């Protein structure tokens, strides 16, 4: 992956370009010391004068606020937003004032803000306000109309650069050799650290990953987290780093210096570097990304404006490899057949994904669907513009634009347009980690309340297509993932919260999702495309859950079917790349490392999906692995295969479960107690209670609640039916005596006082 750079026609102006910004995916506005504002077109790289600023107003920063389907939003730290029409232009000056211009580039407001030069001026991510930071050491927050709201920072010494947090809850700024993060909440502690040996010249805050990039006079660029921990430090360049900028999605970073521009991963390592050795164009300032994340514009100290777009992005999926070789061209190769097809598109490519035998490409106004067997006859969907995200599933794929979520079949038919409360205003904030497409369901994290995950059913005529179920987490959810394999009743969803805890639930549990915690200190997760095997990444290791769905209710089975491996030999800052079949791909510092999971376990999952129990047990007898036996035990228990699960539990040395299975098998298979005990075996306690109560067996239900220490439920049932109250109290007393504790439950204390 690299930039293909073009210099603008009549590239060098009479004056240097001070500020730069995109107002849509095609047009760039610039302004220099001559107070002339120009509009440049990225397609032909020509420019025209559109306005003249007031005399004496020399610009120091520029940022567009763009309207997207009637909802104001901006890219915050990128300085580039996409949309149909620009609403407001924020322009700061060297004499301490800023102006707000309308879409006709006419001045609406002119506000004196600082006593010296304004070094940074940025619209907030929601467009409701703006910040200004100046060389007087002050950062102020203003309303959209230019009214002062608050002064959040007052320091001695000039502030070089300031940026909003993606959530607008804090401001990061650099002053001298230090970088600080000032939270806007009351009584919050400021984070400050020494970032470079020389002055910090530039700063950028990623929208989705939360990383902070800085560049300084020490000729290095560095990546930090929000606590000031150094993630990456580059080698020293020949000259100072004058600009850093994350793309709108936060996955890529552009770094500029003297006669040099780099394309980097968000963790710091470099994809490519371009050096201008033939001519001196000067230091690159004001690198800005277009909202589609495929192209940049940058101004230099000598008045040169350059454009660049990303090429040679490569995707691999099984036997297919796709590579972009131009703005409108993709080469698709079949490695097995040794064939290659060049796909030319009438418009510029914005997003594209490869998987499940299909290539889906979004251009400016269309979506093209290619089947690997029918490359020359693509299916084209017209009218879909501003596509921000594409995700492929086994049956469908989803496309997210700035207004809505669209789910299509690979035949080009619109399958579903899922909506939930406030979805139209939140879609612009969606990122790949907070939306997941499974076989028959879609999971989306709510942006207004980030502890809620909405689950849509994709089956035809399902009620959850219009009224999704909601999963409520105790903490903020940072990532959701739905499994990509299995039968309709074997679909699971996992989510990571802000505490890095991993939870799993069955998608088809109904409105009351029962969640189980199966991991801690997990940074990212990914399901296999062919089995219900899950891999999770930690700081210095990775974990494979070979049977997370069926074994989640039993901590012993989870422990037997989970393995953790060290990644110190792979390197630092590892990212999950792909999980196909039995192969897991990691990426570290640009290199791809592939490891294999247990092949026998992959085969066992496929036999389980096909209900081939005889072959499954023969496989376990052949391999004689405790992992396989434990996986088979969990699967067979869920499908009520008691004989198979009994042998599997015995082979995995779970003697208590073998005795319990023998007790279950002694009952009549059609009896309510047999069904209840089987539910208990699978960890579904509430279901067992419901079965017994539905068959009018309250006494057995009370004893079941006592067995599993659900004391309040037992007491409530005893009081409701007027039976066994003394028995519940006596068992509770024995339980507390064994634990050497005193009674503290108000309900039981009340019953003791009642004669």
C-alpha distance (Angstrom), angle and dihedral (degrees) to the residues before:
residue distance angle dihedral
X1 . . .
X2 3.79 . .
X3 3.79 146.0 .
X4 3.77 121.3 -92.5
X5 3.80 102.7 -150.6
X6 3.79 127.7 -150.2
X7 3.79 125.1 -177.3
X8 3.80 115.6 -139.1
X9 3.80 117.7 -105.2
X10 3.81 110.8 -97.3
X11 3.75 80.6 14.5
X12 3.77 101.1 -178.2
X13 3.80 116.7 68.9
X14 3.79 125.1 -162.2
X15 3.80 89.7 -105.5
X16 3.80 132.2 35.9
X17 3.82 118.2 -95.3
X18 3.79 108.1 -110.8
X19 3.81 102.8 179.4
X20 3.79 137.1 19.4
X21 3.81 138.7 -177.1
X22 3.82 143.3 161.0
X23 3.78 118.3 -123.2
X24 3.83 92.2 -174.9
X25 3.80 137.3 -10.4
X26 3.82 93.2 -76.8
X27 3.82 108.9 36.1
X28 3.80 131.4 63.3
X29 3.80 124.6 -169.0
X30 3.79 121.5 -152.3
X31 3.76 137.5 177.6
X32 3.79 134.7 -172.5
X33 3.78 144.1 -179.5
X34 3.81 91.1 -66.9
X35 3.86 89.9 68.7
X36 3.82 89.9 -123.5
X37 3.81 118.5 135.3
X38 3.81 116.5 -149.0
X39 3.79 132.6 -168.9
X40 3.80 116.0 -145.2
X41 3.81 126.0 -164.3
X42 3.78 115.3 -140.8
X43 3.82 94.7 -152.8
X44 3.82 97.8 59.5
X45 3.85 97.9 11.5
X46 3.80 93.0 -131.1
X47 3.79 125.2 138.8
X48 3.77 141.1 -152.8
X49 3.78 134.1 -169.9
X50 3.83 112.6 -107.7
X51 3.81 105.2 169.4
X52 3.78 146.6 -0.2
X53 3.77 120.8 -133.8
X54 3.81 123.1 -136.4
X55 3.78 116.7 -79.1
X56 3.78 112.8 -88.1
X57 3.83 94.3 20.8
X58 3.80 107.6 121.9
X59 3.85 110.6 -177.9
X60 3.78 121.7 -127.9
X61 3.84 102.4 172.9
X62 3.81 138.8 11.8
X63 3.81 133.1 -165.4
X64 3.81 131.1 172.5
X65 3.80 124.1 -144.5
X66 3.78 110.3 -155.1
X67 3.79 131.8 -164.3
X68 3.82 116.2 -129.8
X69 3.77 112.8 -164.5
X70 3.75 90.6 -35.0
X71 3.81 96.0 -48.2
X72 3.75 118.3 109.2
X73 3.75 115.4 -131.5
X74 3.74 140.5 144.2
X75 3.72 139.8 -169.0
X76 3.78 93.2 -112.4
X77 3.75 102.9 -158.1
X78 3.77 99.0 26.2
X79 3.75 101.1 62.0
X80 3.80 90.2 -142.1
X81 3.74 128.2 94.3
X82 3.75 131.3 171.9
X83 3.75 129.3 -136.6
X84 3.74 145.7 112.4
X85 3.78 100.4 -83.0
X86 3.77 133.5 13.5
X87 3.79 113.2 -122.3
X88 3.78 107.6 -174.1
X89 3.77 136.5 8.2
X90 3.79 119.1 -154.7
X91 3.80 113.7 -155.0
X92 3.81 123.4 -179.9
X93 3.79 125.1 -161.2
X94 3.78 139.8 -148.6
X95 3.82 93.5 -119.9
X96 3.84 92.2 63.9
X97 3.81 103.2 -96.4
X98 3.79 133.4 105.0
X99 3.78 131.0 -153.2
X100 3.81 130.9 -152.5
X101 3.78 114.5 -146.7
X102 3.82 127.1 -166.0
X103 3.79 125.9 -130.3
X104 3.80 89.7 -83.4
X105 3.83 88.1 58.9
X106 3.82 92.1 -113.2
X107 3.78 120.9 139.1
X108 3.83 114.4 -103.3
X109 3.81 99.1 167.6
X110 3.78 135.0 19.1
X111 3.81 112.3 -171.5
X112 3.81 129.4 -179.7
X113 3.79 103.2 -139.5
X114 3.83 112.1 159.1
X115 3.77 140.4 23.8
X116 3.81 92.3 -124.6
X117 3.79 140.3 20.8
X118 3.81 117.3 -34.0
X119 3.80 104.0 -129.5
X120 3.84 97.4 -175.3
X121 3.79 135.5 20.7
X122 3.82 120.8 174.6
X123 3.79 137.6 170.3
X124 3.80 112.9 -126.7
X125 3.83 116.0 -107.2
X126 3.83 91.8 -104.6
X127 3.81 92.8 45.3
X128 3.80 94.2 -124.6
X129 3.80 96.0 115.3
X130 3.77 146.2 -2.3
X131 3.78 140.9 -134.2
X132 3.77 131.4 -137.6
X133 3.80 126.0 -165.0
X134 3.77 123.2 -171.3
X135 3.75 145.6 -172.7
X136 3.82 87.1 -104.0
X137 3.83 87.4 75.8
X138 3.82 94.8 -110.8
X139 3.82 130.8 124.1
X140 3.80 117.2 -163.6
X141 3.79 133.2 -174.8
X142 3.80 119.1 -143.3
X143 3.78 135.8 -173.0
X144 3.78 119.8 -110.5
X145 3.79 89.7 -99.4
X146 3.82 92.4 53.8
X147 3.83 100.8 -98.6
X148 3.80 116.3 142.9
X149 3.81 112.6 -112.0
X150 3.80 103.7 173.3
X151 3.77 146.8 -26.1
X152 3.80 105.9 -125.5
X153 3.82 102.7 174.8
X154 3.80 131.3 34.5
X155 3.79 115.0 173.4
X156 3.76 139.9 152.3
X157 3.76 111.3 -106.7
X158 3.81 132.5 38.2
X159 3.80 122.6 -65.8
X160 3.78 109.6 -133.4
X161 3.82 100.9 -167.8
X162 3.84 138.8 -2.2
X163 3.81 132.3 -171.3
X164 3.81 137.1 -177.5
X165 3.78 121.5 -115.8
X166 3.84 111.6 -111.9
X167 3.81 88.7 -108.1
X168 3.83 93.1 43.6
X169 3.81 88.4 -123.3
X170 3.82 95.6 117.5
X171 3.80 143.6 17.3
X172 3.81 125.3 -132.4
X173 3.79 118.6 -156.2
X174 3.79 138.7 167.8
X175 3.77 124.8 -135.1
X176 3.77 120.8 176.6
X177 3.80 108.3 -42.5
X178 3.81 93.7 -22.2
X179 3.80 135.3 88.3
X180 3.80 120.4 -155.5
X181 3.80 134.9 -171.4
X182 3.79 114.2 -152.4
X183 3.84 113.8 -165.0
X184 3.79 113.8 -146.7
X185 3.80 94.4 -146.1
X186 3.79 115.6 101.5
X187 3.82 118.2 -96.9
X188 3.80 92.2 10.9
X189 3.78 119.5 145.2
X190 3.78 119.5 -118.4
X191 3.82 118.5 -126.8
X192 3.81 116.2 -140.3
X193 3.79 131.8 172.4
X194 3.81 141.0 164.7
X195 3.80 104.7 -103.7
X196 3.83 107.2 176.0
X197 3.78 140.7 14.3
X198 3.79 89.6 -123.0
X199 3.79 132.9 34.3
X200 3.81 116.0 -51.4
X201 3.81 105.1 -120.3
X202 3.81 103.9 179.8
X203 3.78 141.5 16.3
X204 3.82 137.7 -172.1
X205 3.83 132.5 -176.7
X206 3.81 117.2 -151.3
X207 3.80 116.9 -126.8
X208 3.81 99.8 -142.8
X209 3.79 108.7 18.0
X210 3.81 96.9 43.7
X211 3.82 92.0 -134.7
X212 3.81 121.1 144.7
X213 3.81 120.5 -144.9
X214 3.80 123.9 -161.2
X215 3.78 134.9 -178.5
X216 3.79 127.5 -163.8
X217 3.75 151.0 178.0
X218 3.80 89.3 -91.5
X219 3.84 85.7 77.7
X220 3.81 93.6 -114.7
X221 3.77 136.3 108.6
X222 3.79 120.9 -149.0
X223 3.80 138.3 -166.7
X224 3.82 121.4 -140.2
X225 3.76 138.3 178.8
X226 3.79 122.0 -130.5
X227 3.81 91.9 -91.1
X228 3.80 93.1 58.0
X229 3.82 95.5 -103.6
X230 3.79 112.3 150.0
X231 3.82 111.3 -120.6
X232 3.80 99.5 173.4
X233 3.80 138.6 3.1
X234 3.78 119.7 -167.4
X235 3.77 126.0 -140.9
X236 3.78 114.3 -96.5
X237 3.80 114.9 -85.0
X238 3.80 124.2 -148.8
X239 3.81 92.5 -104.3
X240 3.79 139.4 24.9
X241 3.82 120.1 -73.1
X242 3.79 104.8 -115.4
X243 3.82 103.2 178.1
X244 3.81 140.2 22.7
X245 3.79 125.1 177.4
X246 3.81 134.0 173.1
X247 3.78 118.4 -142.1
X248 3.84 116.2 -113.2
X249 3.82 92.3 -97.4
X250 3.80 90.8 48.3
X251 3.81 95.9 -130.6
X252 3.82 96.9 107.6
X253 3.80 133.6 46.4
X254 3.81 128.0 -157.2
X255 3.82 116.3 -152.7
X256 3.81 123.2 -168.6
X257 3.78 133.8 -167.9
X258 3.80 138.9 146.7
X259 3.84 108.0 -32.3
X260 3.82 88.6 -21.7
X261 3.80 140.8 100.0
X262 3.82 127.1 179.1
X263 3.79 133.1 -163.4
X264 3.80 109.3 -148.2
X265 3.76 140.7 176.1
X266 3.80 114.9 -109.1
X267 3.83 89.5 -106.5
X268 3.81 89.9 59.9
X269 3.80 109.0 -103.7
X270 3.78 115.0 125.7
X271 3.81 126.8 -111.6
X272 3.81 93.6 -172.2
X273 3.78 144.4 -24.8
X274 3.81 130.7 -141.6
X275 3.80 120.3 -159.1
X276 3.79 121.8 -172.1
X277 3.78 101.0 -140.8
X278 3.80 98.0 154.4
X279 3.79 95.8 62.6
X280 3.77 137.4 12.6
X281 3.79 109.9 -113.6
X282 3.81 95.7 163.7
X283 3.79 131.8 -133.3
X284 3.79 117.4 -23.3
X285 3.79 115.2 -119.9
X286 3.79 131.8 174.7
X287 3.79 100.6 22.5
X288 3.82 105.1 -171.9
X289 3.81 130.1 -176.7
X290 3.78 125.6 -142.1
X291 3.81 113.3 -120.9
X292 3.81 93.1 -106.8
X293 3.82 89.9 61.9
X294 3.81 94.4 -131.4
X295 3.82 102.0 99.6
X296 3.79 141.3 34.8
X297 3.78 139.8 -162.6
X298 3.78 124.8 -152.9
X299 3.79 135.7 -176.7
X300 3.78 124.4 -147.4
X301 3.76 134.5 -149.9
X302 3.82 91.3 -109.2
X303 3.82 94.5 57.0
X304 3.81 97.3 -98.6
X305 3.80 118.9 141.2
X306 3.80 116.6 -157.0
X307 3.79 132.2 -172.3
X308 3.77 126.9 -156.1
X309 3.77 136.8 -178.8
X310 3.79 130.4 -168.6
X311 3.80 118.8 -103.1
X312 3.82 135.7 168.3
X313 3.76 93.4 43.3
X314 3.80 105.0 160.2
X315 3.80 131.6 -156.2
X316 3.80 126.5 -176.4
X317 3.78 129.8 -165.9
X318 3.78 120.9 169.9
X319 3.83 106.0 -61.5
X320 3.81 95.7 -6.1
X321 3.80 129.7 87.5
X322 3.81 124.2 -178.1
X323 3.80 126.1 -168.7
X324 3.80 131.3 -179.3
X325 3.80 111.8 -135.7
X326 3.82 97.9 172.1
X327 3.77 145.1 3.2
X328 3.82 90.9 -81.6
X329 3.82 104.2 20.9
X330 3.82 135.3 85.6
X331 3.80 126.6 179.1
X332 3.82 113.4 -147.8
X333 3.79 117.4 -163.5
X334 3.79 130.7 -170.2
X335 3.79 105.5 -151.2
X336 3.82 94.7 -165.5
X337 3.81 96.3 49.8
X338 3.81 93.3 33.5
X339 3.79 91.8 -131.6
X340 3.78 128.4 141.5
X341 3.82 129.1 -162.3
X342 3.80 126.6 -170.5
X343 3.80 111.6 -145.6
X344 3.81 116.2 -159.3
X345 3.80 120.6 -167.4
X346 3.81 128.5 -159.8
X347 3.82 92.2 -132.4
X348 3.77 137.9 36.8
X349 3.81 116.0 -75.0
X350 3.81 113.5 -116.3
X351 3.83 106.9 170.1
X352 3.78 134.1 1.4
X353 3.80 138.6 170.6
X354 3.80 135.9 -171.0
X355 3.80 126.3 -150.6
X356 3.80 148.2 109.4
X357 3.80 91.3 33.0
X358 3.81 93.7 -56.6
X359 3.79 137.6 101.7
X360 3.82 114.4 -153.3
X361 3.81 115.8 -167.6
X362 3.81 125.8 -175.7
X363 3.79 117.9 -158.3
X364 3.80 127.0 -179.4
X365 3.83 94.9 -73.8
X366 3.82 106.5 4.4
X367 3.80 145.4 54.1
X368 3.82 117.4 -141.2
X369 3.84 120.1 -159.3
X370 3.81 117.6 -161.8
X371 3.81 124.3 -170.9
X372 3.79 114.0 -152.5
X373 3.82 89.7 -128.8
X374 3.82 95.1 47.5
X375 3.79 105.2 37.6
X376 3.81 95.0 151.9
X377 3.83 95.2 55.8
X378 3.82 108.4 54.9
X379 3.78 123.1 178.8
X380 3.81 111.3 -122.5
X381 3.81 125.8 -155.0
X382 3.80 112.5 -161.6
X383 3.78 128.4 -154.5
X384 3.81 99.4 34.6
X385 3.80 108.7 123.3
X386 3.80 136.0 165.9
X387 3.82 93.4 30.3
X388 3.80 107.5 -175.0
X389 3.79 102.1 174.6
X390 3.82 138.5 21.9
X391 3.81 124.9 -171.8
X392 3.79 125.3 179.8
X393 3.79 127.1 -145.5
X394 3.78 135.0 -178.5
X395 3.82 93.8 -97.9
X396 3.81 105.4 13.7
X397 3.77 142.5 15.0
X398 3.78 130.6 -142.2
X399 3.77 130.0 -139.8
X400 3.81 122.6 -165.5
X401 3.77 121.9 -158.8
X402 3.81 129.8 173.6
X403 3.81 93.1 -80.0
X404 3.79 111.7 32.3
X405 3.81 151.5 -2.8
X406 3.82 117.0 -102.4
X407 3.80 125.2 -166.6
X408 3.81 117.1 -163.6
X409 3.76 135.0 179.4
X410 3.79 117.4 -125.0
X411 3.79 87.5 -105.5
X412 3.82 88.5 66.8
X413 3.82 96.9 -106.6
X414 3.79 118.0 139.5
X415 3.80 104.7 -117.9
X416 3.80 102.5 177.4
X417 3.79 142.8 -10.4
X418 3.83 100.3 -157.3
X419 3.78 118.2 -155.1
X420 3.77 135.0 178.2
X421 3.79 134.5 175.2
X422 3.80 108.1 -54.8
X423 3.80 93.6 -1.0
X424 3.81 95.3 135.7
X425 3.80 92.4 58.5
X426 3.82 93.1 42.8
X427 3.80 102.3 46.3
X428 3.80 91.8 83.6
X429 3.83 88.3 62.1
X430 3.82 96.2 52.4
X431 3.80 117.6 118.8
X432 3.82 131.4 -177.9
X433 3.81 92.9 -95.9
X434 3.81 96.5 57.8
X435 3.82 99.6 49.1
X436 3.81 127.3 56.4
X437 3.81 133.7 179.0
X438 3.80 120.6 -150.9
X439 3.78 133.1 176.8
X440 3.80 97.0 -81.9
X441 3.80 104.9 1.9
X442 3.79 144.4 52.3
X443 3.81 125.5 -146.4
X444 3.82 121.9 -160.2
X445 3.79 127.5 177.3
X446 3.79 114.7 -133.2
X447 3.80 112.0 -119.3
X448 3.80 98.6 -156.3
X449 3.82 91.8 51.2
X450 3.79 105.7 24.4
X451 3.81 93.6 -169.7
X452 3.84 90.9 70.4
X453 3.80 126.1 83.7
X454 3.82 118.6 -167.4
X455 3.83 116.9 -146.8
X456 3.82 119.9 -157.7
X457 3.81 124.2 -166.8
X458 3.79 112.7 -134.2
X459 3.79 96.0 -167.9
X460 3.84 113.3 114.7
X461 3.83 114.5 -88.2
X462 3.81 92.6 3.8
X463 3.81 114.8 156.2
X464 3.79 92.3 -137.1
X465 3.79 90.1 67.6
X466 3.80 88.6 78.6
X467 3.83 100.9 22.1
X468 3.81 109.5 35.0
X469 3.77 123.6 -160.3
X470 3.80 117.2 -116.9
X471 3.79 130.2 -137.6
X472 3.81 113.7 -152.8
X473 3.79 117.1 -152.0
X474 3.79 125.6 -164.3
X475 3.82 91.1 -131.1
X476 3.80 137.5 30.0
X477 3.81 112.2 -67.7
X478 3.81 113.4 -130.9
X479 3.82 100.8 175.5
X480 3.81 137.6 17.6
X481 3.81 127.9 -169.5
X482 3.80 129.9 -179.1
X483 3.81 118.9 -158.2
X484 3.80 115.7 -103.2
X485 3.81 100.0 -150.1
X486 3.79 142.0 49.7
X487 3.77 142.5 58.0
X488 3.83 121.3 -48.2
X489 3.83 90.8 -98.0
X490 3.81 93.9 48.4
X491 3.80 98.3 62.7
X492 3.79 118.2 128.4
X493 3.78 136.2 -176.3
X494 3.79 126.4 -154.4
X495 3.78 127.4 -169.0
X496 3.79 135.8 -172.8
X497 3.78 119.8 -142.5
X498 3.78 130.8 -155.5
X499 3.82 90.3 -91.3
X500 3.83 89.3 60.2
X501 3.81 91.3 -113.5
X502 3.81 117.3 146.0
X503 3.82 120.5 -139.5
X504 3.80 131.4 -176.8
X505 3.79 133.1 -161.8
X506 3.78 137.2 171.1
X507 3.80 111.7 -103.5
X508 3.81 94.0 -143.7
X509 3.80 97.4 49.2
X510 3.81 90.4 108.8
X511 3.77 127.8 -124.8
X512 3.83 93.1 -32.3
X513 3.79 104.1 67.2
X514 3.81 112.3 -163.4
X515 3.80 108.5 -149.3
X516 3.79 127.4 -161.1
X517 3.78 126.6 -163.5
X518 3.81 110.2 -129.2
X519 3.81 104.7 162.9
X520 3.80 146.6 24.1
X521 3.81 134.6 -155.6
X522 3.82 91.1 22.0
X523 3.81 117.3 156.4
X524 3.83 101.4 -175.4
X525 3.81 139.1 -3.7
X526 3.81 138.8 -159.1
X527 3.81 134.7 -172.7
X528 3.78 122.4 -137.7
X529 3.79 114.9 -107.0
X530 3.84 92.1 -134.9
X531 3.81 105.7 34.6
X532 3.79 140.6 25.0
X533 3.79 91.4 -103.1
X534 3.80 116.6 130.3
X535 3.80 129.2 -153.7
X536 3.80 123.1 -163.7
X537 3.78 130.4 -170.8
X538 3.82 126.2 -136.7
X539 3.78 129.6 -178.2
X540 3.81 96.5 -88.5
X541 3.79 103.0 5.5
X542 3.78 145.1 31.4
X543 3.80 130.9 -132.5
X544 3.79 130.1 -147.3
X545 3.81 118.8 -154.9
X546 3.81 104.3 -160.4
X547 3.79 95.4 -173.6
X548 3.83 108.8 14.4
X549 3.81 98.8 149.6
X550 3.80 102.3 48.1
X551 3.83 95.8 34.9
X552 3.82 99.6 41.8
X553 3.83 94.5 98.2
X554 3.82 92.5 57.3
X555 3.83 117.1 60.2
X556 3.81 90.4 -161.6
X557 3.79 93.4 56.3
X558 3.80 91.6 44.7
X559 3.80 89.3 53.8
X560 3.82 91.6 49.3
X561 3.82 93.9 48.8
X562 3.82 98.3 43.1
X563 3.80 125.5 84.7
X564 3.82 129.5 -178.1
X565 3.81 122.8 -155.0
X566 3.79 131.4 -166.6
X567 3.83 119.5 -114.0
X568 3.80 100.2 -172.3
X569 3.83 90.3 112.4
X570 3.82 91.6 54.7
X571 3.80 95.6 54.3
X572 3.78 140.4 -121.1
X573 3.82 131.9 -49.8
X574 3.80 93.3 29.8
X575 3.81 119.6 -174.7
X576 3.80 129.1 -163.5
X577 3.79 108.4 -113.5
X578 3.81 106.5 174.7
X579 3.81 144.1 -21.9
X580 3.81 112.1 -155.4
X581 3.78 120.9 163.0
X582 3.79 107.7 -43.3
X583 3.82 96.3 -21.4
X584 3.81 124.9 95.2
X585 3.81 117.0 -166.1
X586 3.80 122.5 -154.8
X587 3.79 127.8 -173.2
X588 3.77 121.5 -147.5
X589 3.81 124.0 170.6
X590 3.80 90.1 -18.6
X591 3.82 95.8 -52.2
X592 3.82 121.2 112.6
X593 3.80 118.7 -136.7
X594 3.80 121.2 -168.8
X595 3.79 124.7 -158.9
X596 3.79 129.7 178.1
X597 3.77 129.2 -128.9
X598 3.82 121.6 -145.8
X599 3.81 105.5 -60.6
X600 3.81 94.3 -156.5
X601 3.80 89.3 56.3
X602 3.82 90.7 53.3
X603 3.82 89.5 52.4
X604 3.81 90.5 47.5
X605 3.81 91.3 55.1
X606 3.79 90.9 52.6
X607 3.82 91.7 49.3
X608 3.80 89.0 49.5
X609 3.82 91.3 52.9
X610 3.83 89.1 52.2
X611 3.86 94.2 44.3
X612 3.81 91.9 -122.3
X613 3.78 96.4 150.8
X614 3.79 97.4 161.5
X615 3.80 91.9 56.4
X616 3.81 89.9 44.6
X617 3.79 94.2 55.4
X618 3.82 91.4 44.1
X619 3.82 88.5 54.1
X620 3.81 91.4 52.1
X621 3.81 92.1 47.8
X622 3.80 89.2 50.9
X623 3.81 96.6 48.4
X624 3.84 97.6 36.0
X625 3.80 91.9 -157.5
X626 3.80 122.0 154.0
X627 3.81 88.4 -144.7
X628 3.81 91.3 57.6
X629 3.80 93.4 45.3
X630 3.80 92.3 49.4
X631 3.83 91.1 47.7
X632 3.80 91.2 49.2
X633 3.80 90.7 47.4
X634 3.80 92.2 54.7
X635 3.80 92.9 46.0
X636 3.81 95.3 45.7
X637 3.82 92.1 47.9
X638 3.78 90.9 54.9
X639 3.83 91.4 51.5
X640 3.84 92.7 44.9
X641 3.81 92.8 -115.6
X642 3.80 92.4 151.4
X643 3.82 99.2 173.4
X644 3.80 92.7 50.3
X645 3.80 93.9 44.0
X646 3.82 90.4 48.9
X647 3.81 91.9 56.0
X648 3.82 91.1 43.3
X649 3.81 93.5 50.6
X650 3.79 89.9 47.2
X651 3.82 91.7 51.7
X652 3.82 90.8 48.1
X653 3.84 89.9 50.0
X654 3.81 96.6 -115.4
X655 3.80 94.7 144.7
X656 3.82 96.0 166.5
X657 3.79 90.8 57.9
X658 3.81 91.1 47.6
X659 3.83 89.5 57.0
X660 3.80 90.5 46.4
X661 3.80 91.2 51.2
X662 3.78 90.1 50.1
X663 3.81 88.7 53.2
X664 3.82 90.7 50.1
X665 3.81 93.1 48.2
X666 3.82 90.2 53.8
X667 3.81 89.8 64.8
X668 3.76 127.5 79.9
X669 3.83 108.4 -88.3
X670 3.79 91.8 -133.7
X671 3.80 96.7 48.1
X672 3.81 120.8 110.1
X673 3.80 90.5 -127.0
X674 3.81 90.5 56.1
X675 3.81 90.7 52.7
X676 3.80 91.7 45.3
X677 3.81 93.3 50.5
X678 3.79 90.1 48.0
X679 3.82 89.5 53.6
X680 3.80 89.5 50.6
X681 3.81 88.8 51.5
X682 3.80 88.6 57.9
X683 3.81 93.9 45.7
X684 3.81 96.0 -106.8
X685 3.79 99.0 131.9
X686 3.79 96.2 159.2
X687 3.79 90.5 52.1
X688 3.82 90.9 52.3
X689 3.80 91.1 52.2
X690 3.80 91.0 49.3
X691 3.82 92.2 51.3
X692 3.82 93.1 52.3
X693 3.80 94.6 44.4
X694 3.79 91.9 47.0
X695 3.81 88.8 55.0
X696 3.85 90.6 48.8
X697 3.78 98.1 -109.7
X698 3.81 103.8 134.3
X699 3.81 94.8 154.8
X700 3.80 92.5 57.1
X701 3.80 89.1 45.0
X702 3.81 90.5 55.1
X703 3.80 91.4 51.3
X704 3.79 89.8 47.8
X705 3.82 90.9 54.1
X706 3.81 89.9 49.8
X707 3.83 90.7 50.7
X708 3.79 92.1 55.6
X709 3.85 93.6 38.4
X710 3.81 95.7 -113.1
X711 3.79 90.3 146.4
X712 3.77 100.2 165.6
X713 3.81 92.5 50.7
X714 3.81 89.5 49.3
X715 3.81 92.1 51.1
X716 3.80 93.1 45.6
X717 3.81 91.5 51.5
X718 3.80 92.2 46.7
X719 3.81 91.8 51.3
X720 3.79 92.9 44.0
X721 3.81 94.8 51.8
X722 3.82 96.0 31.7
X723 3.80 94.9 -126.0
X724 3.81 137.5 115.4
X725 3.82 95.8 3.4
X726 3.82 91.7 139.1
X727 3.80 90.1 45.6
X728 3.82 91.6 54.5
X729 3.81 91.6 47.8
X730 3.81 92.6 49.0
X731 3.82 92.4 48.9
X732 3.78 89.8 48.0
X733 3.80 90.0 52.3
X734 3.81 92.2 51.1
X735 3.80 90.0 48.5
X736 3.82 92.7 53.1
X737 3.81 92.5 44.8
X738 3.80 90.1 54.0
X739 3.80 89.4 51.6
X740 3.83 92.2 42.4
X741 3.79 91.9 -127.4
X742 3.77 136.9 132.3
X743 3.78 125.0 -120.2
X744 3.82 112.8 -96.4
X745 3.80 103.2 159.7
X746 3.84 109.2 112.6
X747 3.80 93.3 -145.5
X748 3.80 94.1 54.5
X749 3.81 91.7 42.9
X750 3.80 88.9 53.4
X751 3.81 90.9 52.4
X752 3.82 90.6 51.9
X753 3.80 90.7 54.6
X754 3.80 92.8 47.5
X755 3.86 109.3 90.4
